[in-house]
């Protein structure tokens, strides 16, 4: 099996539907979100993964016991109908 690149992760998150999840193990996360510390995922890497998630309209969580990071697609914000956007103006 070919390793997933960061571009692959980006594409999967962009194309996912609200509520869908993508899970990556600690080693996969460390390879995409450096810097690595002691060969593993650093706190800076976790912060970078969270920012990456936000850029793709996702939430990010990390389970340190399982060593799994989860990206969850957020619902797409719906535009406010024009007749409601003027209310209170």
KAKASUL-V413191 format. One record per helix or strand of 3 or more residues. SS is the DSSP state (~ for helix, > for strand). FROM is the first residue (numbers start at 1). TO is the last residue. Records with the same first field share a line. If there is no record, write none. Layout:
# KAKASUL-V413191
SS=FROM-TO, FROM-TO
This chain:
# KAKASUL-V413191
~=6-15, 26-32, 43-55, 82-85
>=21-25, 58-63, 68-73
